[in-house]
Amino acid sequence: MGQVFNPYLPLNEYVPDAEPHIFGDRVYVYGSHDKENGDHFCMLDYVTYSASVDDLTSWRYEGVIYRASSDPLYPSYKYMFAPDVVKGNDGRYYLFYSLSNDYPNCSYVMSVAVCDTPFGEFKFHGHLKKSDGTIFSDGVIFDPAVINDNGVIRLYYGMWWNFERDFEGEESIKRQISTFKKSREEIEGARDGVMGPFHIELCDDMLTVKGDPVRIFPRDFRGTSFEGHEFFEASSMRKVGDKYYFVYATFKGHELAYATSDFPDKDFTFGGVIVSNGDIGLNGRKAEEQIMRVGNNHGSIIEINNKWYIFYHRHTTKTELSRQACAEKIEILESGKIEQVEITSCGLNGGPLKAEGAYPAIICCALTNYKLHYGECKGERLPHIICKNDERFLSEIENGSLFGYKYFDFTGKTTIGVKYRSGDIVPSGTLKILTEEKGEAIGEIAISDSEKWQKAQESVDISGTSALYFRYEGEGAIDVVEVFFE
């Protein structure tokens, strides 16, 4: 086996909103498909990658599995948002998705495609409908999650904005009409409102819904276990033993949380946060101390060979539009509790990376100037991951900027170096080498002005598993494309 790091897919690939599933002896990851340096969410057709359940270090590209142009609503709606895939009772595989033309304006319907294999090209199957044949459009059609629960096909979906909490009567209705492109009649006529996470059962045709959708969380979060971690989007359902685990993105955006119940459609209680793509909340870390720039998050949990993992995504560039797939090992305690895990560079590797050879600098799990950055940040100066001329590197590393990696396996005296060049401001300073985020430097690398990529290094003594950080101190700015060991 080789090694794998975060992001675990090729560095020019952007597959966020991951839904991992085991079919046969392989793990398949289904998600949206962002364009590198794109100007909208989910600009590309769906692709999938898979790995053997016995080797998560090697991910195979399975190709394009579905094209937006296959849907009759295209091109009026042309961006395919977060999908999910389930094996139907007929043995075929069904892909559920919703199309959009502008976030969060998804189409009013849920679309379904079908394939005989989990990786072949799916064909359009139809739009979700009611028993009378009319289109099903109850609630906000967004972020489907679907499971085959011992022959019962359960679909979860929805979105929640704080309109009903923060606005009274007419103002709340107007905002919902504008945001979700629904009619006044739909908003006022919805028994449980149109916002929130909903559950519905499907017939074996995978298109016809049974009965009315049921809200699985409280309509008003105040005074409940969900307060402070209210549902926003990114529905995902897993069944662990006899208990249902609903994974979702909270209204904070950057974190994936979970709720549990003995039932698939009621009595859910908040469980906790599983991961934040900025480590916010971990060991008391505050939002302004985010370890990476944060933005929306979406993913799920999966058990592979008796080990549990959380799949999520991180943000690159200065937008939310080029997101990359990451994963971490988690533990479900005997109590059913999942503790929040830290984001790392080693992810699915099964242990620390070897402190040997060279690594792309952008596999960092720390990249910060300790200022709060969320979502669109084009007008701000901040350390970030960027791609120019097919090169991917860290940019705008300025005084006080930190970038780092968890974890490497060191064997004593080691030469640690970086491949860097001058940024857009002439640099003069040093890169401090640290083994703790806010610890004392164990060495330093002198930085000088250079228009071309050049290497600089320092010999240090580290043994065992350790984090590795670099903090820039000085004038100007640098770009960093590689971290290496000799």
Sequence and secondary structure as in RCSB ss.txt:
>XXXX:A:sequence
MGQVFNPYLPLNEYVPDAEPHIFGDRVYVYGSHDKENGDHFCMLDYVTYSASVDDLTSWRYEGVIYRASSDPLYP
SYKYMFAPDVVKGNDGRYYLFYSLSNDYPNCSYVMSVAVCDTPFGEFKFHGHLKKSDGTIFSDGVIFDPAVINDN
GVIRLYYGMWWNFERDFEGEESIKRQISTFKKSREEIEGARDGVMGPFHIELCDDMLTVKGDPVRIFPRDFRGTS
FEGHEFFEASSMRKVGDKYYFVYATFKGHELAYATSDFPDKDFTFGGVIVSNGDIGLNGRKAEEQIMRVGNNHGS
IIEINNKWYIFYHRHTTKTELSRQACAEKIEILESGKIEQVEITSCGLNGGPLKAEGAYPAIICCALTNYKLHYG
ECKGERLPHIICKNDERFLSEIENGSLFGYKYFDFTGKTTIGVKYRSGDIVPSGTLKILTEEKGEAIGEIAISDS
EKWQKAQESVDISGTSALYFRYEGEGAIDVVEVFFE
>XXXX:A:secstr
     SS S TT    S EEEEETTEEEEE     TT SSSS S EEEEEEETTEEEEEEEEEEEE GGGSTTTT
TS EE   EEEE TTS EEEEE EEEETTEE SS EEEEESSSSS  EEEEE B TTS B   S   S EEEEET
TEEEEEEEE  THHHHS HHHHHHHHHHHH   HHHHHH TT S EEEEEEE TTSSBEEEEEEE S SS TTST
TTTS EEEEEEEEEETTEEEEEEEETTSSEEEEEEESSSSS  EEEEEEEETT TTGGG  GGG SS B     E
EEEETTEEEEEEEEE TTSSSSEEEEEEEE B TTS B      SSGGGSS EES EEEEGGG SEEE SS  BS
  TTS   EEEEETTEEEEEEE TT EEEEEEEEEEEEEEEEEEEEE SS  EEEEEEESSTTS  SEEEEE   
SS EEEEEEEEEEEEEEEEEEEEEES EEEEEEEE 
